[in-house]
């Protein structure tokens, strides 16, 4: 919508104006959207991988995903301090962040049962 308004201003030869409040709202809504998507993804992934065997755990994929979730959670905690979802999101991100190295260690061949 902002782009359309800016285009109209340009057509009529008016000076293009920026709306800082609108930019702040867009940033906040984008962050909230990222936060809710991260929470949804964490819940989905948790359910999918709950029954996975350690040998089948995609540790690298988990590490990358957990890093993204952690970034969203910390950014939301910093920029959305009055949001009730942020503490739960951060709690879930910490849980995953702590879980991934354990899964990686358990996949270590030296820890496997010797035959």
Secondary structure as GFF3:
##gff-version 3
##sequence-region A 1 115
A	DSSP	alpha_helix	2	11	.	.	.	ID=ss1
A	DSSP	alpha_helix	20	49	.	.	.	ID=ss2
A	DSSP	three_ten_helix	54	56	.	.	.	ID=ss3
A	DSSP	alpha_helix	59	79	.	.	.	ID=ss4
A	DSSP	alpha_helix	84	106	.	.	.	ID=ss5
A	DSSP	three_ten_helix	109	111	.	.	.	ID=ss6
###
